[in-house]
Amino acid sequence: MPFAELLRATVFLCAGGATTLAVISVIGVREADNTMILVIGAVWWVVAAWIGLSLGAADRSAEAMRETLAGARTVTTASPGLSMPTPGRVAWGRLSPILVAVGLAGAVGVILPEVAVVGSGYALLVALAWRNREAAVLAIEGRDGVRFLVESASPLKPVKLLRTPGFRAF
């Protein structure tokens, strides 16, 4: 699976999780008839958005990707023994912890809306902080004429990349 696509999917999944948890928060607060939770939550969401926008600046995104991209193992497409896992399998393996976290926060948030409020703010922060990482990876791929692919591994381990030949931009 191309690394840039995994980053895009991560941002969309976090943004969707933030939205889902925000809806659960609003419904839970309405049921509990405690608007103070929602007021505090709205302040947290604004703070989380501000932090995410700050962390997601283009220069910070490029810097955050530097070590991961530099550690990519270079391979050629004709490398013997190179079997690429399906993109769906890699995406599921890497994104399932996010789905589990959003699911748990949503399930608990139905009973305790505070959990959904906090989870929503955190998911918003992550989505905004990672929003420019895909562009940073695509810029390096275009400059160097390579493509970064994600190796299949445990979602609990850091991402390992393969650096493969791509189309060089002149």
Long-range contacts (C-beta under 8 A, 24 or more apart in sequence): 1-85, 1-87, 1-90, 1-91, 1-149, 1-150, 2-87, 2-147, 2-148, 2-149, 2-150, 3-137, 3-148, 3-149, 3-150, 3-159, 3-161, 4-134, 4-137, 4-138, 4-141, 4-148, 5-87, 6-90, 6-91, 6-94, 6-95, 6-150, 6-159, 7-130, 7-133, 7-134, 7-137, 8-134, 9-91, 9-95, 10-94, 10-95, 10-98, 10-130, 11-127, 11-130, 11-131, 11-133, 11-134, 12-127, 13-95, 13-98, 13-99, 13-102, 14-98, 14-123, 14-124, 14-126, 14-127, 14-130, 15-123, 15-124, 15-127, 17-98, 17-99, 17-101, 17-102, 17-119, 17-120, 17-123, 18-120, 18-121, 18-123, 18-124, 18-127, 19-120, 20-102, 20-106, 20-120, 21-102, 21-105, 21-106, 21-109, 21-116, 21-117, 21-119, 21-120, 21-123, 22-116, 22-120, 24-106, 24-109, 24-110, 24-113, 24-116, 24-120, 25-109, 25-113, 25-116, 25-117, 25-120, 27-113, 28-109, 28-110, 28-111, 28-112, 28-113, 28-116, 29-113, 31-113, 32-113, 34-113, 37-113, 37-114, 37-117, 38-117, 40-117, 41-114, 41-117, 41-120, 41-121, 44-117, 44-118, 44-121, 45-117, 45-120, 45-121, 45-124, 47-121, 48-121, 48-122, 48-124, 48-125, 48-128, 49-124, 49-125, 49-128, 51-125, 51-129, 52-124, 52-125, 52-126, 52-127, 52-128, 52-129, 52-131, 53-128, 55-125, 55-128, 55-129, 56-128, 56-129, 56-130, 56-131, 56-132, 57-132, 58-132, 58-135, 58-136, 60-132, 61-130, 61-131, 61-132, 61-133, 61-135, 61-136, 62-136, 62-139, 64-133, 64-136, 65-133, 65-136, 65-137, 65-140, 68-158, 68-159, 68-161, 69-137, 69-140, 69-148, 69-161, 71-160, 71-161, 72-148, 72-160, 72-161, 72-162, 72-163, 73-151, 73-160, 73-161, 73-162, 73-163, 74-162, 74-163, 75-162, 75-163, 75-164, 76-164, 76-165, 77-164, 77-165, 84-149, 85-152, 89-152, 90-150, 90-152, 93-152, 93-153, 93-154, 93-155, 94-150, 94-155, 94-159, 95-155, 96-155, 97-155, 97-156, 141-166, 142-169, 143-169, 144-168, 145-169
